[in-house]
């Protein structure tokens, strides 16, 4: 199965399924709702908006997440 591209529209469930290291990254950014399962069915953008991230902060989050995951795969 091909890994989905990481964007703000990726579903959190898919993000964690295909990129398990993303869970710790998101927790470190204050996006802890993954633990309770409440936001697993929404997109990364929806999760961030629920935690009061601005659109600019979401763009930075996605860029930082991509860089983090790229460094994890080395």
PyMOL commands that set and color helices and strands:
alter all, ss='L'
color gray80, all
select helices_A, chain A and resi 12-18+21-28+33-36+44-50+55-72
alter helices_A, ss='H'
color red, helices_A
deselect
rebuild
show_as cartoon
